[in-house]
Amino acid sequence: MPSTAKKLVIVQNDEPAQASSQGSSQEPSQESSQEPAARPEELRLLEALLFAAGEPLDEATLARQLPDGVDLKDALARLKAEYATRGVNLVRIGKKWTFRTAGDLSWLLTKQTVEQRKLSRAAIETLAIVAYHQPVTRAEIEEIRGVVTAAGTLDVLLKTGWIRPRGRRKAPGRPITYGTTEVFLSHFGLEEVGDLPGLDELKGAGLLEGNMPTGFAIPIPSDDTTLRDDEDPLEPGDLDLGLAPPPASSEK
């Protein structure tokens, strides 16, 4: 009886197999040959300068270290965008730039509890007047507040580093003018003093009454370090401990 089993015939085709093996062998080599895209050299330079600096750097200092023709503001904007989602952010403080720990991660670096002391109402009012009206003298602060400012009030703000002596007013007695500092901007999370809230924002926060006197306005603050026409530069002896205002009547 003839067998009903069928023979299995294997047809060998080397060409597709070779092509397949070649494809599989070439694919990893192509992947391994790909390298990360090189970052612009100006970003690497800025990154190195800012990481190595022990304090914020101004744009003039940064520009001197970069090749000619580099758009510094554009490079800083690109570097800031790169670090926006990282644990370290590039931030501007006044007219200077620095790297800071991302705000939502600052708790990781807290090793001790800092005792917080509240400023007196007089100090808060004085600080606000200096911030919005700078450069301003002590007499001008008193005129705006409508009350005599105790010497200790300005002393506290000077010791915190939030205000500084700018110059001397070209007026009888040549009183000292005051302005805010980069420490003030850093503490309150401001890039510049112009970021302070305006009239509408203060009203919205409930810090001002709805019915304000006619003509009431909030000045547009400016912390330009250039002395104004009515200011003289400080003298060498002005930067000693005797700079604080002389004793006056107590705060009312």
C-alpha positions as CSV (number, residue, x, y, z in Angstrom):
1,M,0.0,0.0,0.0
2,P,1.6,3.2,-1.0
3,S,2.4,5.7,1.7
4,T,0.2,8.7,2.1
5,A,2.9,10.8,4.0
6,K,3.9,13.9,2.2
7,K,7.5,15.1,1.9
8,L,8.3,18.4,3.5
9,V,10.4,20.4,1.0
10,I,12.4,23.3,2.4
11,V,13.2,26.0,-0.1
12,Q,16.3,27.9,1.0
13,N,16.5,31.6,-0.1
14,D,19.7,33.2,1.2
15,E,19.1,36.7,-0.2
16,P,16.2,37.8,2.1
17,A,17.9,36.3,5.1
18,Q,21.1,38.1,4.4
19,A,19.2,41.3,3.9
20,S,17.4,40.8,7.2
21,S,20.6,40.0,9.1
22,Q,22.3,43.0,7.6
23,G,19.5,45.2,8.6
24,S,19.5,44.0,12.1
25,S,23.3,44.4,12.4
26,Q,23.2,47.9,10.9
27,E,20.4,49.3,13.0
28,P,22.2,49.3,16.4
29,S,25.3,50.7,14.8
30,Q,23.3,53.6,13.5
31,E,21.8,54.3,16.9
32,S,25.1,54.1,18.6
33,S,26.6,56.5,16.1
34,Q,24.1,59.2,17.0
35,E,25.4,61.8,19.4
36,P,23.5,64.5,21.4
37,A,23.2,67.8,19.6
38,A,25.8,70.2,20.8
39,R,24.6,73.1,22.9
40,P,25.5,76.6,21.8
41,E,28.8,77.6,23.2
42,E,27.5,80.9,24.7
43,L,25.0,78.9,26.8
44,R,27.9,76.7,28.1
45,L,30.0,79.7,28.9
46,L,27.1,81.5,30.8
47,E,26.3,78.3,32.7
48,A,29.9,77.9,33.8
49,L,30.3,81.6,34.8
50,L,27.1,81.7,36.9
51,F,27.8,78.3,38.6
52,A,31.3,79.4,39.6
53,A,30.4,82.8,40.8
54,G,30.0,83.3,44.5
55,E,27.4,86.1,44.0
56,P,25.0,87.3,41.3
57,L,26.7,88.7,38.2
58,D,25.6,91.7,36.2
59,E,25.1,91.6,32.4
60,A,28.2,93.7,31.8
61,T,30.4,91.2,33.5
62,L,28.9,88.3,31.6
63,A,29.1,90.1,28.3
64,R,32.9,90.6,28.7
65,Q,33.4,86.8,28.9
66,L,31.4,86.0,25.8
67,P,32.5,86.0,22.1
68,D,31.8,89.1,20.1
69,G,28.4,89.2,18.4
70,V,26.6,87.1,21.0
71,D,23.1,88.4,21.9
72,L,23.4,88.3,25.7
73,K,19.8,88.9,26.5
74,D,18.7,86.2,24.1
75,A,21.3,83.7,25.5
76,L,20.1,84.4,29.1
77,A,16.5,83.9,28.1
78,R,17.3,80.5,26.5
79,L,19.4,79.4,29.5
80,K,16.6,80.5,31.8
81,A,14.1,78.5,29.8
82,E,16.4,75.4,29.9
83,Y,16.5,75.5,33.7
84,A,12.8,76.5,34.3
85,T,11.8,72.9,35.1
86,R,15.0,71.8,36.9
87,G,15.9,71.7,40.5
88,V,18.0,74.8,40.0
89,N,16.6,77.9,38.2
90,L,18.2,80.9,36.6
91,V,16.8,84.0,38.2
92,R,17.3,87.7,37.8
93,I,17.7,89.8,40.9
94,G,17.8,93.5,40.1
95,K,20.2,93.8,37.2
96,K,22.1,90.7,38.0
97,W,21.7,86.9,37.4
98,T,22.3,83.9,39.5
99,F,21.3,80.2,40.0
100,R,18.9,79.5,42.8
101,T,17.3,76.3,44.1
102,A,13.8,76.0,42.7
103,G,11.2,77.5,45.0
104,D,9.2,74.3,45.5
105,L,12.4,72.5,46.6
106,S,13.7,75.0,49.1
107,W,12.4,72.9,52.0
108,L,15.1,70.2,51.1
109,L,17.8,72.6,52.1
110,T,16.3,73.7,55.4
111,K,18.4,72.5,58.3
112,Q,17.3,74.7,61.1
113,T,14.3,76.7,62.0
114,V,14.7,80.4,61.5
115,E,13.1,82.7,64.0
116,Q,11.0,85.2,62.2
117,R,10.5,88.6,63.7
118,K,7.7,90.9,62.6
119,L,8.5,94.4,61.6
120,S,6.7,97.1,63.4
121,R,3.9,99.0,61.6
122,A,6.2,102.0,61.4
123,A,9.0,100.0,59.8
124,I,6.6,98.5,57.3
125,E,5.2,101.9,56.3
126,T,8.7,103.3,56.1
127,L,9.9,100.5,53.9
128,A,6.9,100.9,51.6
129,I,7.5,104.6,51.2
130,V,11.2,104.1,50.4
131,A,10.3,101.4,47.9
132,Y,7.7,103.4,46.0
133,H,9.2,106.9,46.4
134,Q,12.9,106.3,46.2
135,P,15.1,108.2,46.4
136,V,13.5,109.7,49.5
137,T,14.8,111.5,52.6
138,R,13.8,111.0,56.2
139,A,11.9,114.3,56.2
140,E,10.0,113.3,53.1
141,I,9.1,109.9,54.7
142,E,7.7,111.8,57.7
143,E,5.8,114.1,55.4
144,I,4.1,111.2,53.6
145,R,3.4,109.3,56.8
146,G,2.3,112.4,58.7
147,V,4.2,111.4,61.8
148,V,7.8,111.7,63.1
149,T,9.9,108.7,62.2
150,A,12.0,107.4,65.1
151,A,15.7,106.9,64.4
152,G,15.4,103.2,65.3
153,T,13.0,102.6,62.4
154,L,15.5,103.4,59.7
155,D,18.2,101.6,61.7
156,V,16.2,98.4,61.6
157,L,15.7,98.6,57.8
158,L,19.4,99.4,57.3
159,K,20.5,96.4,59.3
160,T,18.2,94.1,57.4
161,G,19.9,95.3,54.3
162,W,16.6,96.1,52.6
163,I,17.4,99.8,52.2
164,R,20.6,101.7,51.7
165,P,21.8,105.3,51.6
166,R,21.9,106.5,48.0
167,G,23.3,110.0,48.2
168,R,22.6,113.5,49.6
169,R,19.8,115.8,48.5
170,K,20.9,119.1,47.1
171,A,18.9,121.0,49.7
172,P,19.7,122.8,53.0
173,G,21.3,120.4,55.4
174,R,22.0,118.0,52.5
175,P,19.9,115.2,53.9
176,I,20.6,111.5,53.0
177,T,18.4,109.9,50.4
178,Y,17.4,106.2,50.7
179,G,16.6,103.5,48.3
180,T,16.0,99.7,48.2
181,T,18.7,97.0,47.7
182,E,19.1,93.7,45.8
183,V,18.6,92.0,49.2
184,F,15.1,93.6,49.3
185,L,14.3,92.3,45.8
186,S,15.6,88.8,46.7
187,H,13.7,88.5,50.0
188,F,10.4,89.5,48.4
189,G,10.9,87.5,45.2
190,L,11.1,90.5,42.8
191,E,13.1,90.8,39.7
192,E,12.9,94.6,39.9
193,V,11.2,97.1,42.1
194,G,8.8,97.9,39.2
195,D,7.2,94.6,39.9
196,L,5.7,95.9,43.1
197,P,1.8,95.9,43.1
198,G,0.1,98.9,41.7
199,L,-3.1,100.7,42.8
200,D,-5.5,98.1,41.3
201,E,-3.6,95.2,42.7
202,L,-3.5,96.7,46.2
203,K,-7.2,97.3,46.1
204,G,-7.9,93.8,44.9
205,A,-5.8,92.4,47.8
206,G,-7.9,94.4,50.2
207,L,-5.0,96.6,51.3
208,L,-6.7,99.8,50.3
209,E,-10.2,101.0,50.9
210,G,-12.6,101.2,47.9
211,N,-13.2,104.9,48.3
212,M,-9.9,106.7,47.9
213,P,-9.4,110.5,48.0
214,T,-9.7,112.3,44.7
215,G,-6.4,112.3,42.9
216,F,-4.9,109.5,45.0
217,A,-2.3,107.6,43.0
218,I,0.5,105.0,43.6
219,P,3.8,106.2,42.2
220,I,5.6,104.0,39.7
221,P,8.7,102.8,41.6
222,S,12.2,102.8,40.1
223,D,15.4,101.6,41.7
224,D,17.7,103.1,39.1
225,T,21.1,103.4,40.8
226,T,22.0,106.5,38.8
227,L,21.9,109.6,41.0
228,R,19.3,112.1,40.0
229,D,19.9,115.8,39.3
230,D,18.9,116.7,42.9
231,E,21.3,114.3,44.5
232,D,25.0,114.5,45.3
233,P,27.1,111.4,45.7
234,L,27.9,110.2,49.2
235,E,31.1,111.3,50.8
236,P,33.8,108.8,52.1
237,G,32.8,109.6,55.7
238,D,29.1,108.9,55.1
239,L,29.6,105.1,55.0
240,D,30.6,104.7,58.7
241,L,28.4,103.8,61.6
242,G,27.5,107.4,62.1
243,L,25.3,107.4,59.0
244,A,22.1,106.6,60.9
245,P,19.7,109.5,61.4
246,P,20.2,111.5,64.6
247,P,17.9,110.7,67.6
248,A,14.5,112.3,67.4
249,S,11.2,112.3,69.3
250,S,9.6,108.9,69.7
251,E,7.3,107.3,67.2
252,K,3.7,108.4,67.4
